[in-house]
Amino acid sequence: MALTKHDIVGQLQAQLGFPKNQSKEITETLLGIIKSTLTSGEDVLVSGFGKFCVKDKKERKGRNPATGEDAILPARRVVTFKWSGKLRDKVNGG
């Protein structure tokens, strides 16, 4: 099961004692800051957690799997995530 925004709001409420509306506002604000930073092309580094990076993908040849027809896929930007060594060790039981 995935962690949702609703779950994060609940954890803020339970662990820090914030009211629900304040917990929701904090969560939305944090995610908004991350989104706007990535949209502007900057990376987001969270020490001990990992780094979200914006990468440019070039235009490339592709194929429509339904028809087998060749197509040109347009250039685009993608967000990648590289986890920190601390998070990797924790996830792997270290």
PDB file of N, CA, C and O in Angstrom:
ATOM      1  N   MET A   1       0.839  -1.186   0.000  1.00  0.00           N
ATOM      2  CA  MET A   1       0.000   0.000   0.000  1.00  0.00           C
ATOM      3  C   MET A   1       0.884   1.249   0.000  1.00  0.00           C
ATOM      4  O   MET A   1       1.878   1.310   0.724  1.00  0.00           O
ATOM      5  N   ALA A   2       0.534   2.205  -0.782  1.00  0.00           N
ATOM      6  CA  ALA A   2       1.325   3.425  -0.923  1.00  0.00           C
ATOM      7  C   ALA A   2       0.966   4.446   0.161  1.00  0.00           C
ATOM      8  O   ALA A   2      -0.151   4.472   0.676  1.00  0.00           O
ATOM      9  N   LEU A   3       1.933   5.267   0.480  1.00  0.00           N
ATOM     10  CA  LEU A   3       1.709   6.390   1.391  1.00  0.00           C
ATOM     11  C   LEU A   3       1.063   7.515   0.606  1.00  0.00           C
ATOM     12  O   LEU A   3       1.593   7.931  -0.424  1.00  0.00           O
ATOM     13  N   THR A   4      -0.074   8.016   1.075  1.00  0.00           N
ATOM     14  CA  THR A   4      -0.796   9.066   0.363  1.00  0.00           C
ATOM     15  C   THR A   4      -0.657  10.397   1.101  1.00  0.00           C
ATOM     16  O   THR A   4      -0.174  10.453   2.231  1.00  0.00           O
ATOM     17  N   LYS A   5      -1.097  11.474   0.429  1.00  0.00           N
ATOM     18  CA  LYS A   5      -1.099  12.784   1.086  1.00  0.00           C
ATOM     19  C   LYS A   5      -1.959  12.730   2.343  1.00  0.00           C
ATOM     20  O   LYS A   5      -1.609  13.316   3.368  1.00  0.00           O
ATOM     21  N   HIS A   6      -3.059  12.038   2.262  1.00  0.00           N
ATOM     22  CA  HIS A   6      -3.958  11.905   3.410  1.00  0.00           C
ATOM     23  C   HIS A   6      -3.222  11.250   4.581  1.00  0.00           C
ATOM     24  O   HIS A   6      -3.381  11.668   5.728  1.00  0.00           O
ATOM     25  N   ASP A   7      -2.421  10.229   4.292  1.00  0.00           N
ATOM     26  CA  ASP A   7      -1.641   9.552   5.336  1.00  0.00           C
ATOM     27  C   ASP A   7      -0.607  10.495   5.948  1.00  0.00           C
ATOM     28  O   ASP A   7      -0.394  10.483   7.160  1.00  0.00           O
ATOM     29  N   ILE A   8       0.029  11.305   5.118  1.00  0.00           N
ATOM     30  CA  ILE A   8       1.034  12.254   5.610  1.00  0.00           C
ATOM     31  C   ILE A   8       0.382  13.268   6.536  1.00  0.00           C
ATOM     32  O   ILE A   8       0.929  13.595   7.590  1.00  0.00           O
ATOM     33  N   VAL A   9      -0.790  13.767   6.143  1.00  0.00           N
ATOM     34  CA  VAL A   9      -1.523  14.714   6.984  1.00  0.00           C
ATOM     35  C   VAL A   9      -1.847  14.051   8.326  1.00  0.00           C
ATOM     36  O   VAL A   9      -1.691  14.671   9.379  1.00  0.00           O
ATOM     37  N   GLY A  10      -2.289  12.812   8.289  1.00  0.00           N
ATOM     38  CA  GLY A  10      -2.602  12.086   9.516  1.00  0.00           C
ATOM     39  C   GLY A  10      -1.387  11.896  10.405  1.00  0.00           C
ATOM     40  O   GLY A  10      -1.495  12.000  11.627  1.00  0.00           O
ATOM     41  N   GLN A  11      -0.223  11.617   9.807  1.00  0.00           N
ATOM     42  CA  GLN A  11       1.010  11.442  10.584  1.00  0.00           C
ATOM     43  C   GLN A  11       1.443  12.755  11.235  1.00  0.00           C
ATOM     44  O   GLN A  11       1.877  12.765  12.387  1.00  0.00           O
ATOM     45  N   LEU A  12       1.324  13.866  10.495  1.00  0.00           N
ATOM     46  CA  LEU A  12       1.653  15.170  11.078  1.00  0.00           C
ATOM     47  C   LEU A  12       0.744  15.461  12.266  1.00  0.00           C
ATOM     48  O   LEU A  12       1.189  15.964  13.298  1.00  0.00           O
ATOM     49  N   GLN A  13      -0.521  15.140  12.105  1.00  0.00           N
ATOM     50  CA  GLN A  13      -1.484  15.348  13.171  1.00  0.00           C
ATOM     51  C   GLN A  13      -1.122  14.519  14.400  1.00  0.00           C
ATOM     52  O   GLN A  13      -1.091  15.033  15.518  1.00  0.00           O
ATOM     53  N   ALA A  14      -0.850  13.237  14.184  1.00  0.00           N
ATOM     54  CA  ALA A  14      -0.595  12.315  15.290  1.00  0.00           C
ATOM     55  C   ALA A  14       0.754  12.572  15.972  1.00  0.00           C
ATOM     56  O   ALA A  14       0.841  12.571  17.200  1.00  0.00           O
ATOM     57  N   GLN A  15       1.799  12.792  15.175  1.00  0.00           N
ATOM     58  CA  GLN A  15       3.139  12.897  15.748  1.00  0.00           C
ATOM     59  C   GLN A  15       3.467  14.286  16.277  1.00  0.00           C
ATOM     60  O   GLN A  15       4.208  14.412  17.253  1.00  0.00           O
ATOM     61  N   LEU A  16       2.935  15.322  15.657  1.00  0.00           N
ATOM     62  CA  LEU A  16       3.281  16.675  16.062  1.00  0.00           C
ATOM     63  C   LEU A  16       2.133  17.412  16.752  1.00  0.00           C
ATOM     64  O   LEU A  16       2.329  18.494  17.305  1.00  0.00           O
ATOM     65  N   GLY A  17       0.942  16.824  16.717  1.00  0.00           N
ATOM     66  CA  GLY A  17      -0.190  17.426  17.399  1.00  0.00           C
ATOM     67  C   GLY A  17      -0.795  18.627  16.691  1.00  0.00           C
ATOM     68  O   GLY A  17      -1.525  19.401  17.309  1.00  0.00           O
ATOM     69  N   PHE A  18      -0.498  18.799  15.384  1.00  0.00           N
ATOM     70  CA  PHE A  18      -1.087  19.897  14.637  1.00  0.00           C
ATOM     71  C   PHE A  18      -2.553  19.581  14.339  1.00  0.00           C
ATOM     72  O   PHE A  18      -2.914  18.413  14.193  1.00  0.00           O
ATOM     73  N   PRO A  19      -3.396  20.604  14.249  1.00  0.00           N
ATOM     74  CA  PRO A  19      -4.775  20.369  13.799  1.00  0.00           C
ATOM     75  C   PRO A  19      -4.772  19.892  12.344  1.00  0.00           C
ATOM     76  O   PRO A  19      -3.814  20.126  11.607  1.00  0.00           O
ATOM     77  N   LYS A  20      -5.852  19.221  11.944  1.00  0.00           N
ATOM     78  CA  LYS A  20      -5.919  18.632  10.608  1.00  0.00           C
ATOM     79  C   LYS A  20      -5.732  19.674   9.502  1.00  0.00           C
ATOM     80  O   LYS A  20      -4.992  19.435   8.547  1.00  0.00           O
ATOM     81  N   ASN A  21      -6.400  20.833   9.625  1.00  0.00           N
ATOM     82  CA  ASN A  21      -6.287  21.829   8.553  1.00  0.00           C
ATOM     83  C   ASN A  21      -4.870  22.401   8.460  1.00  0.00           C
ATOM     84  O   ASN A  21      -4.408  22.713   7.363  1.00  0.00           O
ATOM     85  N   GLN A  22      -4.184  22.540   9.574  1.00  0.00           N
ATOM     86  CA  GLN A  22      -2.796  23.031   9.546  1.00  0.00           C
ATOM     87  C   GLN A  22      -1.871  21.959   8.964  1.00  0.00           C
ATOM     88  O   GLN A  22      -0.958  22.276   8.201  1.00  0.00           O
ATOM     89  N   SER A  23      -2.103  20.701   9.318  1.00  0.00           N
ATOM     90  CA  SER A  23      -1.303  19.596   8.775  1.00  0.00           C
ATOM     91  C   SER A  23      -1.469  19.514   7.262  1.00  0.00           C
ATOM     92  O   SER A  23      -0.502  19.288   6.533  1.00  0.00           O
ATOM     93  N   LYS A  24      -2.700  19.700   6.798  1.00  0.00           N
ATOM     94  CA  LYS A  24      -2.965  19.660   5.356  1.00  0.00           C
ATOM     95  C   LYS A  24      -2.274  20.828   4.656  1.00  0.00           C
ATOM     96  O   LYS A  24      -1.711  20.656   3.575  1.00  0.00           O
ATOM     97  N   GLU A  25      -2.312  22.004   5.256  1.00  0.00           N
ATOM     98  CA  GLU A  25      -1.682  23.185   4.681  1.00  0.00           C
ATOM     99  C   GLU A  25      -0.163  23.016   4.593  1.00  0.00           C
ATOM    100  O   GLU A  25       0.444  23.390   3.589  1.00  0.00           O
ATOM    101  N   ILE A  26       0.450  22.457   5.633  1.00  0.00           N
ATOM    102  CA  ILE A  26       1.900  22.215   5.638  1.00  0.00           C
ATOM    103  C   ILE A  26       2.267  21.249   4.516  1.00  0.00           C
ATOM    104  O   ILE A  26       3.222  21.483   3.775  1.00  0.00           O
ATOM    105  N   THR A  27       1.504  20.161   4.393  1.00  0.00           N
ATOM    106  CA  THR A  27       1.771  19.158   3.357  1.00  0.00           C
ATOM    107  C   THR A  27       1.643  19.763   1.965  1.00  0.00           C
ATOM    108  O   THR A  27       2.516  19.568   1.120  1.00  0.00           O
ATOM    109  N   GLU A  28       0.560  20.495   1.723  1.00  0.00           N
ATOM    110  CA  GLU A  28       0.335  21.116   0.410  1.00  0.00           C
ATOM    111  C   GLU A  28       1.420  22.145   0.089  1.00  0.00           C
ATOM    112  O   GLU A  28       1.871  22.237  -1.053  1.00  0.00           O
ATOM    113  N   THR A  29       1.838  22.914   1.090  1.00  0.00           N
ATOM    114  CA  THR A  29       2.877  23.925   0.878  1.00  0.00           C
ATOM    115  C   THR A  29       4.205  23.275   0.510  1.00  0.00           C
ATOM    116  O   THR A  29       4.875  23.709  -0.427  1.00  0.00           O
ATOM    117  N   LEU A  30       4.581  22.239   1.246  1.00  0.00           N
ATOM    118  CA  LEU A  30       5.837  21.535   0.964  1.00  0.00           C
ATOM    119  C   LEU A  30       5.830  20.948  -0.440  1.00  0.00           C
ATOM    120  O   LEU A  30       6.796  21.108  -1.185  1.00  0.00           O
ATOM    121  N   LEU A  31       4.745  20.269  -0.804  1.00  0.00           N
ATOM    122  CA  LEU A  31       4.667  19.677  -2.140  1.00  0.00           C
ATOM    123  C   LEU A  31       4.645  20.755  -3.224  1.00  0.00           C
ATOM    124  O   LEU A  31       5.203  20.556  -4.303  1.00  0.00           O
ATOM    125  N   GLY A  32       4.014  21.878  -2.950  1.00  0.00           N
ATOM    126  CA  GLY A  32       3.999  22.987  -3.900  1.00  0.00           C
ATOM    127  C   GLY A  32       5.387  23.560  -4.135  1.00  0.00           C
ATOM    128  O   GLY A  32       5.747  23.882  -5.267  1.00  0.00           O
ATOM    129  N   ILE A  33       6.172  23.688  -3.060  1.00  0.00           N
ATOM    130  CA  ILE A  33       7.548  24.182  -3.189  1.00  0.00           C
ATOM    131  C   ILE A  33       8.373  23.226  -4.046  1.00  0.00           C
ATOM    132  O   ILE A  33       9.125  23.655  -4.921  1.00  0.00           O
ATOM    133  N   ILE A  34       8.225  21.923  -3.786  1.00  0.00           N
ATOM    134  CA  ILE A  34       8.966  20.924  -4.561  1.00  0.00           C
ATOM    135  C   ILE A  34       8.552  20.991  -6.028  1.00  0.00           C
ATOM    136  O   ILE A  34       9.410  20.989  -6.912  1.00  0.00           O
ATOM    137  N   LYS A  35       7.251  21.051  -6.296  1.00  0.00           N
ATOM    138  CA  LYS A  35       6.760  21.115  -7.687  1.00  0.00           C
ATOM    139  C   LYS A  35       7.285  22.342  -8.412  1.00  0.00           C
ATOM    140  O   LYS A  35       7.762  22.235  -9.541  1.00  0.00           O
ATOM    141  N   SER A  36       7.203  23.517  -7.775  1.00  0.00           N
ATOM    142  CA  SER A  36       7.634  24.741  -8.451  1.00  0.00           C
ATOM    143  C   SER A  36       9.137  24.744  -8.697  1.00  0.00           C
ATOM    144  O   SER A  36       9.594  25.262  -9.716  1.00  0.00           O
ATOM    145  N   THR A  37       9.908  24.176  -7.782  1.00  0.00           N
ATOM    146  CA  THR A  37      11.353  24.091  -7.956  1.00  0.00           C
ATOM    147  C   THR A  37      11.695  23.184  -9.136  1.00  0.00           C
ATOM    148  O   THR A  37      12.534  23.535  -9.966  1.00  0.00           O
ATOM    149  N   LEU A  38      11.046  22.017  -9.214  1.00  0.00           N
ATOM    150  CA  LEU A  38      11.293  21.096 -10.322  1.00  0.00           C
ATOM    151  C   LEU A  38      10.812  21.688 -11.643  1.00  0.00           C
ATOM    152  O   LEU A  38      11.461  21.505 -12.673  1.00  0.00           O
ATOM    153  N   THR A  39       9.689  22.391 -11.626  1.00  0.00           N
ATOM    154  CA  THR A  39       9.159  23.027 -12.838  1.00  0.00           C
ATOM    155  C   THR A  39      10.128  24.058 -13.394  1.00  0.00           C
ATOM    156  O   THR A  39      10.239  24.225 -14.608  1.00  0.00           O
ATOM    157  N   SER A  40      10.828  24.749 -12.501  1.00  0.00           N
ATOM    158  CA  SER A  40      11.792  25.754 -12.956  1.00  0.00           C
ATOM    159  C   SER A  40      13.099  25.126 -13.441  1.00  0.00           C
ATOM    160  O   SER A  40      13.988  25.838 -13.909  1.00  0.00           O
ATOM    161  N   GLY A  41      13.223  23.805 -13.334  1.00  0.00           N
ATOM    162  CA  GLY A  41      14.406  23.108 -13.836  1.00  0.00           C
ATOM    163  C   GLY A  41      15.485  22.869 -12.800  1.00  0.00           C
ATOM    164  O   GLY A  41      16.544  22.332 -13.124  1.00  0.00           O
ATOM    165  N   GLU A  42      15.233  23.259 -11.555  1.00  0.00           N
ATOM    166  CA  GLU A  42      16.219  23.058 -10.501  1.00  0.00           C
ATOM    167  C   GLU A  42      16.010  21.697  -9.833  1.00  0.00           C
ATOM    168  O   GLU A  42      14.898  21.168  -9.816  1.00  0.00           O
ATOM    169  N   ASP A  43      17.083  21.145  -9.287  1.00  0.00           N
ATOM    170  CA  ASP A  43      17.016  19.888  -8.554  1.00  0.00           C
ATOM    171  C   ASP A  43      16.585  20.148  -7.118  1.00  0.00           C
ATOM    172  O   ASP A  43      16.742  21.253  -6.599  1.00  0.00           O
ATOM    173  N   VAL A  44      16.034  19.105  -6.478  1.00  0.00           N
ATOM    174  CA  VAL A  44      15.629  19.188  -5.078  1.00  0.00           C
ATOM    175  C   VAL A  44      16.424  18.139  -4.313  1.00  0.00           C
ATOM    176  O   VAL A  44      16.296  16.942  -4.569  1.00  0.00           O
ATOM    177  N   LEU A  45      17.249  18.599  -3.367  1.00  0.00           N
ATOM    178  CA  LEU A  45      18.074  17.708  -2.557  1.00  0.00           C
ATOM    179  C   LEU A  45      17.556  17.712  -1.125  1.00  0.00           C
ATOM    180  O   LEU A  45      17.470  18.761  -0.487  1.00  0.00           O
ATOM    181  N   VAL A  46      17.210  16.524  -0.627  1.00  0.00           N
ATOM    182  CA  VAL A  46      16.775  16.366   0.758  1.00  0.00           C
ATOM    183  C   VAL A  46      17.827  15.482   1.433  1.00  0.00           C
ATOM    184  O   VAL A  46      17.877  14.276   1.192  1.00  0.00           O
ATOM    185  N   SER A  47      18.659  16.083   2.271  1.00  0.00           N
ATOM    186  CA  SER A  47      19.757  15.357   2.905  1.00  0.00           C
ATOM    187  C   SER A  47      19.239  14.145   3.661  1.00  0.00           C
ATOM    188  O   SER A  47      18.242  14.226   4.378  1.00  0.00           O
ATOM    189  N   GLY A  48      19.921  13.031   3.496  1.00  0.00           N
ATOM    190  CA  GLY A  48      19.543  11.801   4.172  1.00  0.00           C
ATOM    191  C   GLY A  48      18.393  11.073   3.505  1.00  0.00           C
ATOM    192  O   GLY A  48      18.022   9.980   3.932  1.00  0.00           O
ATOM    193  N   PHE A  49      17.822  11.664   2.458  1.00  0.00           N
ATOM    194  CA  PHE A  49      16.698  11.039   1.753  1.00  0.00           C
ATOM    195  C   PHE A  49      17.051  10.783   0.293  1.00  0.00           C
ATOM    196  O   PHE A  49      17.055   9.637  -0.157  1.00  0.00           O
ATOM    197  N   GLY A  50      17.349  11.854  -0.450  1.00  0.00           N
ATOM    198  CA  GLY A  50      17.712  11.678  -1.848  1.00  0.00           C
ATOM    199  C   GLY A  50      17.602  12.968  -2.625  1.00  0.00           C
ATOM    200  O   GLY A  50      17.384  14.039  -2.058  1.00  0.00           O
ATOM    201  N   LYS A  51      17.757  12.850  -3.947  1.00  0.00           N
ATOM    202  CA  LYS A  51      17.769  14.010  -4.822  1.00  0.00           C
ATOM    203  C   LYS A  51      16.835  13.771  -6.003  1.00  0.00           C
ATOM    204  O   LYS A  51      16.937  12.762  -6.700  1.00  0.00           O
ATOM    205  N   PHE A  52      15.919  14.724  -6.215  1.00  0.00           N
ATOM    206  CA  PHE A  52      15.051  14.725  -7.383  1.00  0.00           C
ATOM    207  C   PHE A  52      15.735  15.581  -8.439  1.00  0.00           C
ATOM    208  O   PHE A  52      16.052  16.743  -8.188  1.00  0.00           O
ATOM    209  N   CYS A  53      15.962  15.014  -9.615  1.00  0.00           N
ATOM    210  CA  CYS A  53      16.673  15.721 -10.684  1.00  0.00           C
ATOM    211  C   CYS A  53      15.774  15.857 -11.911  1.00  0.00           C
ATOM    212  O   CYS A  53      15.020  14.944 -12.245  1.00  0.00           O
ATOM    213  N   VAL A  54      15.864  17.010 -12.577  1.00  0.00           N
ATOM    214  CA  VAL A  54      15.157  17.231 -13.835  1.00  0.00           C
ATOM    215  C   VAL A  54      16.146  16.947 -14.957  1.00  0.00           C
ATOM    216  O   VAL A  54      17.235  17.519 -14.993  1.00  0.00           O
ATOM    217  N   LYS A  55      15.762  16.056 -15.876  1.00  0.00           N
ATOM    218  CA  LYS A  55      16.635  15.713 -16.995  1.00  0.00           C
ATOM    219  C   LYS A  55      15.896  15.959 -18.296  1.00  0.00           C
ATOM    220  O   LYS A  55      14.690  15.734 -18.396  1.00  0.00           O
ATOM    221  N   ASP A  56      16.641  16.425 -19.296  1.00  0.00           N
ATOM    222  CA  ASP A  56      16.076  16.648 -20.624  1.00  0.00           C
ATOM    223  C   ASP A  56      16.282  15.400 -21.471  1.00  0.00           C
ATOM    224  O   ASP A  56      17.395  14.881 -21.565  1.00  0.00           O
ATOM    225  N   LYS A  57      15.201  14.921 -22.087  1.00  0.00           N
ATOM    226  CA  LYS A  57      15.281  13.791 -23.003  1.00  0.00           C
ATOM    227  C   LYS A  57      15.193  14.343 -24.414  1.00  0.00           C
ATOM    228  O   LYS A  57      14.369  15.215 -24.690  1.00  0.00           O
ATOM    229  N   LYS A  58      16.020  13.852 -25.296  1.00  0.00           N
ATOM    230  CA  LYS A  58      16.021  14.307 -26.688  1.00  0.00           C
ATOM    231  C   LYS A  58      14.886  13.635 -27.461  1.00  0.00           C
ATOM    232  O   LYS A  58      14.335  12.621 -27.033  1.00  0.00           O
ATOM    233  N   GLU A  59      14.556  14.222 -28.599  1.00  0.00           N
ATOM    234  CA  GLU A  59      13.604  13.615 -29.514  1.00  0.00           C
ATOM    235  C   GLU A  59      14.178  12.263 -29.954  1.00  0.00           C
ATOM    236  O   GLU A  59      15.385  12.130 -30.153  1.00  0.00           O
ATOM    237  N   ARG A  60      13.297  11.259 -30.103  1.00  0.00           N
ATOM    238  CA  ARG A  60      13.819   9.953 -30.493  1.00  0.00           C
ATOM    239  C   ARG A  60      12.791   9.172 -31.304  1.00  0.00           C
ATOM    240  O   ARG A  60      11.602   9.492 -31.325  1.00  0.00           O
ATOM    241  N   LYS A  61      13.297   8.133 -31.973  1.00  0.00           N
ATOM    242  CA  LYS A  61      12.418   7.264 -32.745  1.00  0.00           C
ATOM    243  C   LYS A  61      11.743   6.290 -31.803  1.00  0.00           C
ATOM    244  O   LYS A  61      12.352   5.790 -30.857  1.00  0.00           O
ATOM    245  N   GLY A  62      10.476   6.029 -32.077  1.00  0.00           N
ATOM    246  CA  GLY A  62       9.725   5.056 -31.303  1.00  0.00           C
ATOM    247  C   GLY A  62       8.791   4.290 -32.213  1.00  0.00           C
ATOM    248  O   GLY A  62       8.820   4.443 -33.434  1.00  0.00           O
ATOM    249  N   ARG A  63       7.960   3.460 -31.597  1.00  0.00           N
ATOM    250  CA  ARG A  63       7.039   2.657 -32.387  1.00  0.00           C
ATOM    251  C   ARG A  63       5.731   2.519 -31.624  1.00  0.00           C
ATOM    252  O   ARG A  63       5.723   2.297 -30.414  1.00  0.00           O
ATOM    253  N   ASN A  64       4.631   2.655 -32.345  1.00  0.00           N
ATOM    254  CA  ASN A  64       3.314   2.434 -31.765  1.00  0.00           C
ATOM    255  C   ASN A  64       3.136   0.925 -31.600  1.00  0.00           C
ATOM    256  O   ASN A  64       3.097   0.204 -32.597  1.00  0.00           O
ATOM    257  N   PRO A  65       3.026   0.432 -30.357  1.00  0.00           N
ATOM    258  CA  PRO A  65       2.945  -1.013 -30.166  1.00  0.00           C
ATOM    259  C   PRO A  65       1.660  -1.633 -30.727  1.00  0.00           C
ATOM    260  O   PRO A  65       1.642  -2.817 -31.064  1.00  0.00           O
ATOM    261  N   ALA A  66       0.599  -0.848 -30.827  1.00  0.00           N
ATOM    262  CA  ALA A  66      -0.662  -1.392 -31.330  1.00  0.00           C
ATOM    263  C   ALA A  66      -0.626  -1.605 -32.841  1.00  0.00           C
ATOM    264  O   ALA A  66      -1.145  -2.601 -33.345  1.00  0.00           O
ATOM    265  N   THR A  67      -0.007  -0.658 -33.565  1.00  0.00           N
ATOM    266  CA  THR A  67      -0.012  -0.744 -35.028  1.00  0.00           C
ATOM    267  C   THR A  67       1.348  -1.124 -35.608  1.00  0.00           C
ATOM    268  O   THR A  67       1.438  -1.519 -36.771  1.00  0.00           O
ATOM    269  N   GLY A  68       2.397  -1.006 -34.813  1.00  0.00           N
ATOM    270  CA  GLY A  68       3.734  -1.278 -35.315  1.00  0.00           C
ATOM    271  C   GLY A  68       4.299  -0.143 -36.133  1.00  0.00           C
ATOM    272  O   GLY A  68       5.394  -0.257 -36.682  1.00  0.00           O
ATOM    273  N   GLU A  69       3.564   0.957 -36.221  1.00  0.00           N
ATOM    274  CA  GLU A  69       3.967   2.118 -37.018  1.00  0.00           C
ATOM    275  C   GLU A  69       5.081   2.905 -36.319  1.00  0.00           C
ATOM    276  O   GLU A  69       5.031   3.135 -35.111  1.00  0.00           O
ATOM    277  N   ASP A  70       6.094   3.315 -37.108  1.00  0.00           N
ATOM    278  CA  ASP A  70       7.174   4.141 -36.556  1.00  0.00           C
ATOM    279  C   ASP A  70       6.652   5.530 -36.241  1.00  0.00           C
ATOM    280  O   ASP A  70       5.756   6.040 -36.913  1.00  0.00           O
ATOM    281  N   ALA A  71       7.227   6.135 -35.208  1.00  0.00           N
ATOM    282  CA  ALA A  71       6.816   7.486 -34.813  1.00  0.00           C
ATOM    283  C   ALA A  71       8.020   8.201 -34.219  1.00  0.00           C
ATOM    284  O   ALA A  71       8.969   7.566 -33.758  1.00  0.00           O
ATOM    285  N   ILE A  72       7.972   9.515 -34.234  1.00  0.00           N
ATOM    286  CA  ILE A  72       9.006  10.329 -33.592  1.00  0.00           C
ATOM    287  C   ILE A  72       8.430  10.817 -32.260  1.00  0.00           C
ATOM    288  O   ILE A  72       7.406  11.498 -32.229  1.00  0.00           O
ATOM    289  N   LEU A  73       9.092  10.464 -31.180  1.00  0.00           N
ATOM    290  CA  LEU A  73       8.663  10.910 -29.858  1.00  0.00           C
ATOM    291  C   LEU A  73       9.317  12.251 -29.568  1.00  0.00           C
ATOM    292  O   LEU A  73      10.530  12.394 -29.728  1.00  0.00           O
ATOM    293  N   PRO A  74       8.529  13.240 -29.143  1.00  0.00           N
ATOM    294  CA  PRO A  74       9.065  14.592 -28.947  1.00  0.00           C
ATOM    295  C   PRO A  74      10.033  14.685 -27.759  1.00  0.00           C
ATOM    296  O   PRO A  74      10.029  13.833 -26.870  1.00  0.00           O
ATOM    297  N   ALA A  75      10.849  15.723 -27.766  1.00  0.00           N
ATOM    298  CA  ALA A  75      11.741  15.987 -26.636  1.00  0.00           C
ATOM    299  C   ALA A  75      10.880  16.294 -25.418  1.00  0.00           C
ATOM    300  O   ALA A  75       9.791  16.854 -25.544  1.00  0.00           O
ATOM    301  N   ARG A  76      11.373  15.924 -24.238  1.00  0.00           N
ATOM    302  CA  ARG A  76      10.601  16.161 -23.031  1.00  0.00           C
ATOM    303  C   ARG A  76      11.522  16.233 -21.828  1.00  0.00           C
ATOM    304  O   ARG A  76      12.710  15.926 -21.919  1.00  0.00           O
ATOM    305  N   ARG A  77      10.963  16.639 -20.708  1.00  0.00           N
ATOM    306  CA  ARG A  77      11.713  16.674 -19.452  1.00  0.00           C
ATOM    307  C   ARG A  77      11.132  15.606 -18.539  1.00  0.00           C
ATOM    308  O   ARG A  77       9.921  15.389 -18.513  1.00  0.00           O
ATOM    309  N   VAL A  78      12.004  14.943 -17.790  1.00  0.00           N
ATOM    310  CA  VAL A  78      11.564  13.929 -16.838  1.00  0.00           C
ATOM    311  C   VAL A  78      12.198  14.209 -15.483  1.00  0.00           C
ATOM    312  O   VAL A  78      13.245  14.851 -15.397  1.00  0.00           O
ATOM    313  N   VAL A  79      11.561  13.727 -14.437  1.00  0.00           N
ATOM    314  CA  VAL A  79      12.104  13.841 -13.089  1.00  0.00           C
ATOM    315  C   VAL A  79      12.597  12.463 -12.674  1.00  0.00           C
ATOM    316  O   VAL A  79      11.867  11.476 -12.770  1.00  0.00           O
ATOM    317  N   THR A  80      13.833  12.404 -12.214  1.00  0.00           N
ATOM    318  CA  THR A  80      14.396  11.157 -11.706  1.00  0.00           C
ATOM    319  C   THR A  80      14.680  11.330 -10.217  1.00  0.00           C
ATOM    320  O   THR A  80      14.756  12.451  -9.713  1.00  0.00           O
ATOM    321  N   PHE A  81      14.836  10.213  -9.526  1.00  0.00           N
ATOM    322  CA  PHE A  81      15.133  10.245  -8.100  1.00  0.00           C
ATOM    323  C   PHE A  81      16.332   9.361  -7.832  1.00  0.00           C
ATOM    324  O   PHE A  81      16.373   8.207  -8.258  1.00  0.00           O
ATOM    325  N   LYS A  82      17.315   9.911  -7.120  1.00  0.00           N
ATOM    326  CA  LYS A  82      18.476   9.126  -6.708  1.00  0.00           C
ATOM    327  C   LYS A  82      18.493   9.133  -5.191  1.00  0.00           C
ATOM    328  O   LYS A  82      18.657  10.185  -4.573  1.00  0.00           O
ATOM    329  N   TRP A  83      18.325   7.979  -4.599  1.00  0.00           N
ATOM    330  CA  TRP A  83      18.264   7.913  -3.147  1.00  0.00           C
ATOM    331  C   TRP A  83      19.625   8.042  -2.505  1.00  0.00           C
ATOM    332  O   TRP A  83      20.644   7.714  -3.112  1.00  0.00           O
ATOM    333  N   SER A  84      19.639   8.522  -1.273  1.00  0.00           N
ATOM    334  CA  SER A  84      20.895   8.724  -0.555  1.00  0.00           C
ATOM    335  C   SER A  84      21.397   7.388  -0.019  1.00  0.00           C
ATOM    336  O   SER A  84      20.644   6.419   0.076  1.00  0.00           O
ATOM    337  N   GLY A  85      22.663   7.354   0.324  1.00  0.00           N
ATOM    338  CA  GLY A  85      23.246   6.148   0.913  1.00  0.00           C
ATOM    339  C   GLY A  85      22.566   5.772   2.213  1.00  0.00           C
ATOM    340  O   GLY A  85      22.370   4.589   2.490  1.00  0.00           O
ATOM    341  N   LYS A  86      22.200   6.767   3.018  1.00  0.00           N
ATOM    342  CA  LYS A  86      21.519   6.492   4.295  1.00  0.00           C
ATOM    343  C   LYS A  86      20.167   5.821   4.066  1.00  0.00           C
ATOM    344  O   LYS A  86      19.828   4.853   4.746  1.00  0.00           O
ATOM    345  N   LEU A  87      19.399   6.334   3.112  1.00  0.00           N
ATOM    346  CA  LEU A  87      18.102   5.740   2.815  1.00  0.00           C
ATOM    347  C   LEU A  87      18.276   4.339   2.240  1.00  0.00           C
ATOM    348  O   LEU A  87      17.538   3.424   2.606  1.00  0.00           O
ATOM    349  N   ARG A  88      19.238   4.166   1.350  1.00  0.00           N
ATOM    350  CA  ARG A  88      19.503   2.850   0.758  1.00  0.00           C
ATOM    351  C   ARG A  88      19.811   1.826   1.838  1.00  0.00           C
ATOM    352  O   ARG A  88      19.282   0.714   1.820  1.00  0.00           O
ATOM    353  N   ASP A  89      20.686   2.211   2.797  1.00  0.00           N
ATOM    354  CA  ASP A  89      21.045   1.297   3.868  1.00  0.00           C
ATOM    355  C   ASP A  89      19.838   0.947   4.739  1.00  0.00           C
ATOM    356  O   ASP A  89      19.671  -0.199   5.154  1.00  0.00           O
ATOM    357  N   LYS A  90      19.006   1.946   5.007  1.00  0.00           N
ATOM    358  CA  LYS A  90      17.826   1.735   5.853  1.00  0.00           C
ATOM    359  C   LYS A  90      16.830   0.807   5.169  1.00  0.00           C
ATOM    360  O   LYS A  90      16.285  -0.098   5.800  1.00  0.00           O
ATOM    361  N   VAL A  91      16.590   1.033   3.866  1.00  0.00           N
ATOM    362  CA  VAL A  91      15.657   0.206   3.115  1.00  0.00           C
ATOM    363  C   VAL A  91      16.162  -1.229   3.015  1.00  0.00           C
ATOM    364  O   VAL A  91      15.374  -2.174   3.051  1.00  0.00           O
ATOM    365  N   ASN A  92      17.466  -1.385   2.890  1.00  0.00           N
ATOM    366  CA  ASN A  92      18.060  -2.703   2.769  1.00  0.00           C
ATOM    367  C   ASN A  92      18.346  -3.362   4.108  1.00  0.00           C
ATOM    368  O   ASN A  92      19.018  -4.392   4.161  1.00  0.00           O
ATOM    369  N   GLY A  93      17.842  -2.779   5.192  1.00  0.00           N
ATOM    370  CA  GLY A  93      17.946  -3.407   6.510  1.00  0.00           C
ATOM    371  C   GLY A  93      19.250  -3.177   7.219  1.00  0.00           C
ATOM    372  O   GLY A  93      19.587  -3.912   8.147  1.00  0.00           O
ATOM    373  N   GLY A  94      20.007  -2.157   6.797  1.00  0.00           N
ATOM    374  CA  GLY A  94      21.311  -1.896   7.412  1.00  0.00           C
ATOM    375  C   GLY A  94      21.257  -1.016   8.608  1.00  0.00           C
ATOM    376  O   GLY A  94      22.292  -0.727   9.209  1.00  0.00           O
TER     377      GLY A  94
END
